Amino acid sequence: MLIFAVTGMGGIGKTALAVEAAHRARAQGWFPGGTLFVDLRGYDDDPVTADQAVLALLNALGVQGQDLPPTAERQYDVYQRLLAKRRERMLLILDNASDPSQYVPLLPGSDHHRVLITSRDRSDALPMRLIDLEALDPAESVALVTRALHETDERDERPGLEPDALRELVDLCGHLPLALQIAAGMLRRRRHRDIASLVTEIRKAGDPTVVLDNGSPGTDLYGRSLVLRPVLETSYRRLPPKQARMLRLLCLAPGAETGAEAIAALVDLELELALCLLEELAATHLVTPVRCVDGTAPTMRWRVHDLVRAFGAGVVAGEAGLREEGEAGRERVLGFYFLWAGAADDRLRWLPGRRVPARFGDRAEALAWFDGERAGLVAAVQWAREERFAATAARVAERLAEYLYWRRFFDDLITVASTAREAAHSAGNKLGEAIAWDHLGGALLAEDRAEEAVEVISRARDLYQGTGDRHREAIAWDNLGLALREAGRVEEAIEAHTLARDLHKDTGNRRREAKAWNNLGAAFLSLGQTVKAIEMLRRARDLHRDVEDRRGEADAWGNLGIALRNTGRSEEAIDAYRKALAIYQGFQDEYRTGSTLHNLAVVHSSVGNSAEARACYVQAAAAYTRANAPTEAALAQSRAHSLT
């Protein structure tokens, strides 16, 4: 390739890379004819034209004064002849180009020399090797700031003394070299202040560009101003209206990375039109496509750099018309999340005999969608604190609970449930508040905060009773029993499960009745009343079978395995665990798959089947790892090693 182009967003370090590459190439002797450099200032208000640039190049080649041809056409002729005559290879750097018209007339007429172009825009005008620059990774960002401080004063100990603050600072800078360079300059001038003070200042401002531009140290090695906002403004002003609108709205999206369908809803466009605009924005490096694998199929998601996001949000906030446009966009994407999360939740909860959800073909597809949109969904729920979005955001929260519990994202579940509870309470929505309390209790219980869970689920139960919702009241009693048992209050747990069972029987909910029987059996098992426990667990298993609730059946088989193992009936216990395992694997329930394999390993070990036990522990560790349960995975792996 004769032409190379270094592309990337403003401030990413294109010029610095090009100049460094030129110095290294010269040291290696690659371009004995020398290097020509022209700053085309493509994103300034008055960019350099090719006609202006050729004059600078002729001057560098020694054509000056009376030797300079009077017309542009003849000037290009002389320029091309001079390059053609040069036997020693040269490197031509055409920096900061915004349009092919700036550089195409300047290209050498032969294949002897090489050209390096830098631009914020990808161009398909000519065949060229593209080198797209992305932001630095966190470790590189920390190293850049640390080196910048030590080069000024090797005694500056702040990076070593404040590693957490430094990592937070580079995160706030979006790992953009220009922003990092400005931040380092500010820290040099604030020699007697800690890094944390700058972090606090940026966080308080909300928009990093405000603080960094106010503290900018001036110019860089190339005489360019070290400022962020003008760099972003020039890129934004060059966008056609439809692209500019897309960028503004995308800066308001709730997640750092967003799927194309959600973006189409945000901007109120057909999917294909939205994709075309996204691809055009990606060519300007204001939006970055991110290839992900959701489930088994690769998908494309779209990300906006943090500093671009802050800039775009600031543009929207500065004008009433744009603010309303933004609020309408947020309303649309929240509505999209409500519909799609509802469909995915329906698929996760689906049981035979119910209407088959239409949007997702199977559980794996629904889980993959949730996985991809999780960050955006959790962030969108936080909009419940704003009156305009409160009702819809709280309903989105309800539709996330099963997924977050399934994937064991308990921190997210606590955040989502707490936000929904506050919104429902403010709106006087007793039922919504009760549901949120119930979800919060489940998350606390999963986090081994049993006493807190007892208090929280009791609040949910009381609210359900106040609304007259006997079905949900029964569910709360059953959940309360689980929390009481974990808190060591087993007799109270049995009472709660019994009340739940009876309420479900009265309302005709046989599936939930079966679940209560299962929980009752587990409670009696914890009291050592194994015979009674087995009777109840078999009742639960059979009832789950009758209603075709395979997951519930698996839970009953798992508890039966424990009871049978406790009575020394190892072969029956192994059979029960294997039945539970097959069902959990079919549901892709990795955590329960791991726990069942772990229990199988214990039984095999107890009867001297060391090889089988070790294999089960290894498989359990892998399942726990997939289920985001590292503590359990480490324990299973340790026990596997002990059997080698």
N, C-alpha and C positions, 0 to 999 in steps of 0.2 A: 504494500500500500504506500502511495506517495503522500497521502493526506491523512493526518490524524486529528481528531477533535476531542478535546477534554471538555466535557459538559457537566453541568450541575447547577444547583440553585446559587443565588448570589451569596457570597461569603463562605463558600464551601472550600475555597483554596485552589481554584483553577489556575490563576496566574502564578501563585507560588509554586505549584507543581510544575508548570511549564518552564519557568525560569530555572528551577532546581534541575530539571531534566536536561535543560540546555547546558548548564554548567558541567554536569556530569558527563554528558556526551562530548563536550569540548575536551574535558580532561582525558577521555578515552581516545581522542583523535578521530571521532566519527565525522566531524564536519570541519575539515582543515580550511575551508573557504570562509569560515566564520558564521555568525548568526545575525540576522536582521530581525528587529523587534518593532512592532507598531501597535500602539494602543488605539483601537478603533472606537473606544468610548461608546459602544453601541447602545447603552442604556441611559446615557445622559440625555438632556433635553436637546442637545445639538451634536448628534453623533458624527464621527468622522466619515466622510464619503470615500469611496475608492479613489476618486480623482484627487482628493487631498492627501490620501495615504501614499499614492504613488510618488508624489513630490517628496515626501519624507524619505521614501525608499531610495529614490534617485540621489538625494542629498547624501544618504549613507553610502551609496556606491560611488560617490565622488563627482556626480553631475550637478554642477552649481552655476550660478551666475549666467554668463553669456552662453554656456554650453547647454543650458536647459532649453529644450524645444518649446515653442510658444503655444502649442495646442495639446490638449489632453490625449488626442489620438496618437500624436507623434511621441509624446512622453511615454505612453504604454509601449510603443514600438521600441524605443531606446531601452526601456527597462527590460523587456523580454530578450533583446539582443545581448545585453550585458550579462544576464543570467545564463543564456545559452553559451556564451563564450567562456564562462567560468568553468575551468576543468576541475577545480577543487570543489567538492560538494559543500553546499551551504544549507543552513536551516533557517526557514522563514517562520517567525512566530507572529501570527495575527491574533492579537489578544482582544477579548471582550467584544466579540462580534455579535450583533443581534439579527443580522439579515444576510443572506448569501450575496446580495448586491454589494455588500461592503468588501467581500474578499474574493469573489470569483474572478474579477478582472485582474487581481494581483497574483494569481497563481502562476508559477513558472510554466513556460511553454514546453519544457522538456521533462523527462522522467529522471533527470540526474539529481535534482535537489529534493528536499523534503519540506513539508509544510505542517506546522502545528497550530491549530486554531483552538481558541477557548471561547465558550459561549454558554449562556444559560439555557439556550434552546437547542433541541435536537433538530437537525436538518437532514432532509433526504434529497437535497438538491444535487449532490454529487456522491459518488462512491467514496467512502472514507471509513477508517477504523475509528469507532466511537469508544471513548473511555469515560464512562459515567462515574462521577464521584458521589459518594454518599457521606453522611456525617460520620465522624469518628466513633469508634466504640468507646465505652466508658473508661476502660483502662488507658487507652490512647489519649483521651481527653484529660484525665488526671495527670498523665505524664507530661502533656504539653504545658499545662498551667504550672506544674511543679518545676519544670525546666526553665520556663520563662521567669519564675521568681528567683531561682537559684543562679541564673545567669546574671541577674542584677545584684544579688547579694547571697552568696553561698551560705551565709549564716541564718537566712530566713528559714525558721523551723516550723512555720505554720502548716505546710502540707503534711508533715509527719505528726504534728500535734493534733490536727483536726481532720483526720481522714474522712469522717462521716460528713462533715460540713463541706469538704472539698468535693466529695462525690455528689452531694446535693447541688452544689453550685454548677458543676458541669452538666448535671441533668437539666437544671433551669436554663442553661445556655443552649440546650438542645444538641450538645456535642458538635456545634457548628464552629469551625476554626475561627471565623471572624469574631463571633461572640466570645469565645474563649480568650482570644487575644485581647479584646477590650477588657474582659474581667481581670485578666492578669495585670494589665496596665493599671486598673483601678486599685488592685491589691498592692501593687508596688508603691503607689502614692499613699495608700493607707497603711504604711509600714507598721504603725503601732496599734492597728485595729485587727481583730481576728477575722477569719474567713466567715464565721457564722454571722457577723454583723452585716456583711454584704448579702448573704443568703436571706436574712430577715428583711432587708430593705427591698429586695426583688420580690419576695413573696407578698409583702405588704402592698407593693405597687400593682401586683397582678399581671402586668405586662412587662416582661424582662427588658424589652427594647427601650422602655421609658428610662429605667435606671441606667442601663448600659450606655445609651446614647448621651445622657446627661453627664456621665463620668468618662466619656471617651477621651483617650490621651492624645487625639489629634490625627496624625497620618501614619501610614505604614511605610515600609521600605521603598515602595513604589510611588510615594507622594499622594496616595489616595486617602480620603477621609475614612477614619475608622468609625463608621456609624452604621447601625443596622436598619433603622426604619426607612431612610431614603432608598436603601437597596431593595427593600421589600416593596416600597411604594412604586418605584420605577417598573418593577416586574408586574405589579398589579395594574398600573395605568396602561400598559401596553396590551392588556387582554381585550379581546372583543367583548361586547356586552354580555353575551350568553355565558362565556367562560368566566367572566368576572362575577356574575351572579352565582354560578356553580361554586366558585371558590369561596365566596362569602358564606353561602349556606353550609358548605362542607366544613367550614371552620366552626360551625355551631353544632355539628354532629356530636352525639354523646360519647362516642368511643374514639380511641386513637386510630383504630382501623375499622373500616366499615364496609359491609358487603354492597354490591352494586344494587340489589333490590331495595335495600334500605335507603341508599342514596337517591334512587329514582323517586321514592316516596318523598324524601326530604325536598327535592327540587321540583316535584310535581311534573315529571316527564316520563314518557315511555322508556322502558329499560334500554332499548337500542340507542335512543337519542342521548340518554344519560351516559352510556358507555362511550359514545363518540366524543362527548365533551370531556370526559375523564381522560381519555387517551390524548386529546389535544392539550389538556393541562399537564399531563405527564411529560409531554414533549418540552414543556417549559420548566420542568423540575419543581413545579409548585405542588404537585401531587405525585405520590410514589405508589406504583402498583406493587403489591406484596403477594407473592404466590404462596398459598397455604394448602395443606392437605387436610380437609375436613372429612373424617371417615376414610373412605377409600378413594374418593375422587378429588383431584386437585382443583382448587378454586382461586379466584383472584379477589383480593381485598384492596382497599385504597386507603392510603395514609397521608395525612398532612403533617409537615414538620411542626413541632411545638411552637416555634417562633412565628411561623406563617399563621398558625392557628390563632395565636395571641393578636397578631396584627389584624387578621380578618375580623376577629370578634370586635376589635377596636373600631374598625371601619363601620361595622354594623351599628355599634353603640353610638356613633357620632351623628346619626341622621335619623329622624323620626320615621321616614318612609322605609328605610332599610331595617329599622328595628321591627316594624310591623311585618315586613317581609320575612325576617328571621323568625319571629314568633309563630307565624303561620307555618313555616317550614318545620319548626320543632314540633308543632301540633301534628303535622302530617306524619313525621317519622315516629312519633309516639303512638299514633293510631296504627301505623304499620306494625310496630312491635307488639301492640296489644293483640292484633289479629294473628300474626305469625306465631307469637309465643303461645297463644291459646291453642292453635292447631298443633304445635309441637308438644305441648303439655297433654293435649287429648291423646296423642299417639303414645306418649309414655305411659299414660294411665289406662290405655285401652284394654278391654277384656272381651273374650268371645261373647257373642250375643248382643254387644253394643253396636251402634252405628260406626262403621269404619271411617276414621278421619280421612279426608280427601287430599289434604295438602302434602303430607309426607307418607311415602310408601311403606316405611317400616320404622322401628325404633331407632335403628342405627342412623337413618337419615335425619330423624328429629334430633337426636343427640348431637350429630355433626353440626346442624344449624345452630343449636344452642351453644355449642363449643365456640363456633366462629363469632357469634354475636354477644357472647357473655359480657365482655367489658362494656359494650355499648348499652346492653340491657340494664346492667347494674347502675351505670351512670344515669341512664334515662329515668330510673326510679327515683333518683335524687331530685329530679324536677318536681316531685310531689310537694316540695316545700314552697313552690310557686302556685298561687291560687288557680291560675289558668290551666295548669297541667295536673293538679292534685288528684282529681278523681281517676283519670286514665292511668296515671303513673302508679297509683295504688293498686289498680286492677292488674297492671303488668306485674307488680310485685307478687300478687297471688299466684300468677301463672309461672313464676320462676321457682317456687318453693320445691316442688317435686324434683326438678332438674338439679338444683343446687344441692339438695340433700343426696340425690343419687350419685352425683359426682364428688360429694364430700367437700364442697366449697363452703364450709361452715362460716368463715369470716364474711363472705359475701352474703350468705343467708341472714346473718345477724344484722348486717348493714341494711339489707333490703327490707327485712321485717320491721326493724326499728323505724325506718323512714315511713313505711306504710302505716304503722301504728300511729305515729304522730299526725300524719295527714288525715287518717280516718277519725281520730279523736277531735282534731280541729274542726272537721266537717260535721261532727255529731253522728257519724256513721258507726253505730254500735256493732253491727254485724262485721263490717270491714275491720274494725278495731279488734274484735274477738279473733278473727282469722289471723290477723297479724301477730297477736299475742301467742296464739297456738303455734304458728310457724317459728316464732322466736324461741319458744320453749323447746321445740324439737332440736333446734340448732344448739342451744345451750346444753341440752342433754347429751348430744353427740360430742360436745367439747368437754365432757366430764364435769359439768357444772350442775350437778343434780339438784342441789337445794335451791339454786336460783331457778332451775327449770320447774320445780314444784310450785314455786310462788307464781311464776309467769303463767303456767298452764292453768293454775287455779283462777287467775284473773280471766283467762279465756273462757273457762267453764262458766263462771259467774255471768259473764256478758252473754254467752249463748243462752243461759237460762232466762236472762232478762229479755231476750229477743224471741223466746219461745221456739227456738230452733232445736228440736229434740235430737235430730240426726247428728248435728255438729256437737251438741252437748255430750252425746254418747261417745263420739270420737275423742273429745277432750277428756272424758273420764278414763278412757283407755290409755291415752297418752300420759295422763296424770299417774296412772298405775305404773307405767314404765319408769317414770321419774322417781316415784316413791320407792320402787324396788331398788333402783340404783343408789338411792340415798340410804338404803338399809332399813327402810320402813316397810317390810314385806307384808305384814298383816294389813296395813292400810292399803297397800297395793292390791291385795286380793279383793278387798272390799270395793276398790275403784273399778277393777276389771269386771267384777260381778255385776256392778251397776251398769257398766258399759254393755255387757252381754245382754242383760235383761232389756235395756232400752233399745238395743238393735233388734232384738227379737220382737219387741212390741211394734217397732216401725217397719218390720218386715225386711230389714237389710241383712240377708243371710251371709253375704260376704264379710261384712263387718262383724257379724256375730261370730263367724268362724275365726276371725282375727282375735277377738276377745277370748274365745276358748283357748287359742294358742298362747296368748299372754298369761291367762290363768294357769295353764299347765306349766309354763316357765316359772311362774311365781311359786307354785307348790314344789317344783323341782328344787328351787333355791332354799326351801325349808327342809329339804331332805325327804319329802313325802313322794317318793318316786312312783309307787304304784298308782296313786291317785293322779300324779302328773301324766303318766303314760296314758291313762284312760282319757284324760282331757285332750291330750295332744292327738290321739287317734281320732277323737271326735272332731277336732279342728281340721285334721287332714282330710277326713271323709267329707266334711261340709265344704271345704275348699274345692275338693274334686267335684262335688255336686254342682257348684256354681261356676266351674271351669276357671277358677282363679289359680293359675299355675304358680305364680309367685307366692301366694299365700300357702299353697301346698308345700312348696319348697321350704318355707319357714317352719312349717309343722314337722316335715321330715328332719330338718336340722336339729330341732329341739328333741325330737324322738331319738335321734342318734345319741345325744348327750345322755338322755335318761337311760337308754339301753346300755350304753357304755358304763354308766354308774352302777348298773346291776350286774355287770360282768358278762353281758350278752354281746360279746365283741363282734361276732359275725353278723348278727342282726344290726348292730350299730353301723358297721361298715356298709351294709346294704342300704340303710337309711341315708347315710351321708352321700353315697353315690347317687341315689335318686335325687337328693337335694342339689347336688353338684351339677347334674345334667340340666336341671331346670335353670339354675342360676347362669350357667354358661350360655344357654339359649337366650337368656335375657340380657346378656353382656353385663351382668351385675358383678363387676370385678371384685368389689369389697367382700360380698358374701361368698363369691367363689374362693377368695383367699381364705376366709374364715373356715369354710367347709373343708378345704384341703388341709388346713392346719389341724382341724379336728380329726380328719382321717389319719393324718400322720401320727397324732397322739395314740389313736387306737392301734395302728400297726405297730408302733413302738412298744406298746404295752404287752403285745402278744409275741414280741421278738422278731417281727418282720422289719428289720432295720433298713434294708434296701428300699422297700416300699415306702417306709416312713420318710427316708431321706428324699426320695423323689417327690413325695407330696409336699414336703417343706420347701423344696426348691420351686415347685410350681406355685405354692402359696406366696412365696416372696415375690415372684414375678407378677402375680395377680394383684397383690397389695400395692406394688409399685405403680401399676397401671391405674389403680384406684386412688392415687394420691394419699397413700397411707404409709409413709416412710418408717414410722416407728414399728408398726406391725411387720413390715417387710424385713427390717433389720433383725427382728426377733426370730422370724422364720428362717432367715438365712443363717443366723447363728446356730440354731438348732440343727439345721442341715449339716453344717460344718462339724458339729459335735458327734455326728453319726458316721463321719468318714473314717 
